[in-house]
Amino acid sequence: MAPQATEAIGNNFWHLMDDLGQAENFNIDMEDEIVYNMVVVKDGEVKWMPPHLRPQAAPPAPPAAAKESKHQPEPSISGGTM
C-alpha cells in the first residue's frame, strides 16, 4: 500500500506544481480558489483563516429515574437477601 500512496501524493504534487506554472513561470495566483485556500502567508501577511468550527452538542442528561434509583440487594437463590 505504501508504494501506491507515495505515487498518489507524488502525482498530486506534480499537478500542483504544474498548475503553479512549473519552475519557469512560477506564479501564486490568489484568484485561483485552490491556490487561495492553500496559501497561509504571502508577503508577510497571513492569508489563511481557519474554518469555523461548529459547536459540539452537550451530551444528553441521564434519565431522572436513573438518578433516583438506589442499589437494591439481589435476592439469593433461597429467596432471602444477602
C-alpha positions in Angstrom: 0.0 0.0 0.0 2.9 2.4 0.7 4.0 2.5 -3.0 0.5 3.4 -4.1 0.2 6.1 -1.5 3.6 7.5 -2.5 2.7 7.5 -6.1 -0.6 9.2 -5.4 0.9 12.0 -3.3 3.7 12.5 -5.8 1.2 12.8 -8.7 -0.8 15.4 -6.7 2.3 17.4 -6.1 3.3 17.2 -9.7 -0.1 18.5 -10.8 0.1 21.3 -8.2 3.5 22.4 -9.4 2.2 22.3 -13.0 -0.8 24.5 -12.0 1.6 27.0 -10.3 3.5 27.4 -13.6 6.3 25.0 -13.1 9.8 26.3 -12.4 10.0 28.7 -15.4 6.7 30.6 -14.9 6.1 30.0 -11.1 3.2 32.2 -10.0 1.0 32.2 -7.0 -2.4 33.2 -8.4 -4.6 34.3 -5.5 -7.6 34.4 -7.8 -7.4 30.6 -8.2 -9.6 29.0 -5.5 -7.3 26.1 -4.9 -4.2 28.2 -4.5 -6.0 30.8 -2.4 -7.2 28.1 0.1 -3.7 26.6 0.5 -1.7 29.8 0.9 -1.1 30.5 4.6 1.3 33.6 4.5 2.0 35.7 1.4 4.3 38.8 1.5 4.4 38.6 5.4 0.6 38.8 5.6 -1.5 35.9 7.0 -4.0 34.9 4.3 -5.4 31.6 5.6 -8.3 31.7 8.0 -9.1 28.5 9.9 -12.5 27.1 9.2 -15.4 27.9 11.5 -15.9 25.1 13.9 -19.4 24.1 14.8 -20.1 24.0 18.5 -20.5 20.5 19.8 -23.8 19.5 21.4 -23.7 18.8 25.1 -24.1 15.1 26.0 -27.6 14.2 26.9 -28.5 14.3 30.5 -29.1 10.9 32.2 -32.8 10.0 32.7 -34.3 11.2 36.0 -35.2 7.6 37.0 -31.5 6.6 36.9 -30.5 9.4 39.3 -33.1 8.4 41.9 -32.7 4.7 41.8 -30.9 3.2 44.8 -29.0 -0.1 44.7 -31.2 -2.9 45.9 -29.6 -6.1 47.0 -30.3 -9.0 44.8 -32.2 -11.9 46.3 -30.3 -15.1 46.9 -31.3 -18.5 45.5 -33.1 -19.3 48.7 -35.4 -16.3 48.3 -33.8 -14.1 51.0 -31.5 -11.2 50.6 -27.8 -11.4 51.0 
